[in-house]
Amino acid sequence: MADTHLDPDVLSALQEVMEGEYPILVDTFLADSEQRLQLLKQAADATQILETAHSFKGSSSNMGAIRLADLCHELELKAQGQNLSGAEALVAEIDREFAFVRPLYEEERRRSLSASLIIRR
Amino acid sequence: MIAVQPALESLTILIAEDSAADRMLLSSIVRRQGHQVLTAANGAEAVEVFRLQCPQLVLMDAMMPVMDGFEAARQIKALAGETLVPIIFLTSLSESEALARCLEVGGDDFLAKPYNQVILSAKIKAMDRLRRLQATVLQQRDQIARHHEYLLNEQRVAKAVFDKVAHSGCLNAPNIRYLQSPYALFNGDLLLAAFTPAGDMHVLLGDFTGHGLPAAVGAMPLAEVFYGMTAKGYGLAETLREMNAKLKRILPVDMFCCATLLCLSVQRRSVEVWNGGMPDGYLHSMATGERTPLTARHLPLGVLNSQAFDDRTEVFPMALGDRVFLLSDGVIDTCDANEQLFGVQRLQEVFALNRQPDALFEEIERALRDFGGEARDDVSMVEISLLEPARLNPPAVVYSDSGQSCPLDWSVSFEFRAATLKRFNPLPYLLQLLQEVHGLRAQSGALYSVLAELYSNALEHGVLGLDSGLKRDASGFTRYYQQRNVRLDELQDGFVRVHLQVTPEGEGGCLAICVEDSGKGFDVERVLERPLDPVRLSGRGVSLIRQLGRNASWSDDGRSARVEFYWEALA
């Protein structure tokens, strides 16, 4: 079930690249996403939605949040076509998806931190 | 050649990305690949970081706040100038329009999200190769430009030196017209002209083998010999021998100098020609319109050793106003688009159509342009006409000594015998001796002319027994000089004696010249009865001697000639 939300291969690759900085990357991503989610909820026009959805899609894909990236892409295409009908529902869907993956990332961070603590001993 | 660079060289890479997580991730990836990382969170920051720290490569997000990636890329490319700073756009842009825009603003490649380390590494390497290639090309271009500048400067300096040594002599005389590229010297073309002490004019048009500096180097010694020997009163033969020997000695085997050397004499109404390897020159008679070719009869200067060198010249009669036209092979070797040569035939067609002699150069140039379409810079042409001496102004000779040690009471006698007469011209020595007498310097032109006339009379009519009557018409003129060469070659006996006597008279003085020969003499009375006529081709130059010197007299049945020169107190 988790695999349709998070790509485990991407996560292990990220951990390998980031090493000790992996928890900070996760924190940064979560904080960024929080901000973007707020922007999407308040967005006044298609351009703002387009730009936010585009960046959100990019970092989600980098972080292995497969479904979140797909949803953002869908929203981006909608905004591009200037067709905002159903956009609100899509933002709600993105909100739900983020709420779902957030604890998974927090779990990732904890695991990584304790692993590095073990190594340090 | 482009040197193979070490595969892994650390670059400084700017990452411009507004998403903090993506920026962080990309920084880690790039750092792990061994590069230095600079970061910027928007386009404006990216431009500023670039300005301050000059990274070698940029990873640029397209969509960023404040200033987007497109504008930032444009500005960075402008700042980088000729240096290639590759910009890889970071984007998940899927529509082709946006991708095209990335390229339009100067982007070099794309990298899609999610980032793939292997692809990123490969792209950075590929861009680094491009960057180095561009740097090498620029470096080599600059190097070529520097070398070119250096070469031009060398030529400028060399030209300045050559212009001093191989200066144009009396090319600005009113009887000379010439056309030459200012850098003709570097195509090996050389044009020199100078007056002899007797007021004759020597002209040399030369063409050294090769191009550039090597072709110009030989011009210096050649010009030195030409000007030095002409000023001292040497004839063409001696000057040619010296030039040939000098070039033979100093030039490499594959280098030599095609040349035509002329001596135009207003007094004798003649032109003496030696052509070694140059295209035909032309003697244009104004009276008949006829053009007599002055054909190459010799190998170029600097080819043969001194023993084998042939200094024989041809002499043609020339009336006042007649012209001699010389040209370099650049004229007849001008090619059209199909590599066809302009050729002598076409040159002669231009001659045939020429109505205004003064427009000849322009007509030839126009014909060359119409034919080849492209102007060459090794086209040299010169035309010398025979003018009244009064219209030419041989430059005054500058003497450097004080005159305090000037000898005033002496005499000297020479006897030049057959073996010497064949190959030695004593006139320059005699002239030099006489120039020690300051009072004579003002009339050295006349003095030299008279001395030269007396000497050639004694040699040609006396010792060699040539009939001056031959010179009455043009063909006889040529025959006369052919016979002169033959008889001189065969000469076994005979002599020419020269006595010079300088005596003081009050504040001035007197020079008596007496020239005797071993010939049969001539009917003095009959020759002296003729009216004075400087234009006559024949007549032993008696008129000239009587006009220029004082108390000219002939004794011993014409075998002995005497003439005097006087001078007053020096100022």
Interface residues (C-beta under 8 A of the other chain):
Chain A: V10 A13 L14 V17 M18 E21 I24 L25 T28 F29 A31 D32 E51 H54 S55 K57 G58 S59 S61 N62 M63 G64 Q80
Chain B: D18 S19 A20 A21 D22 M24 L25 S28 I29 R32 M63 L90 T91 S92 E95 K113 P114 Y115 Q117
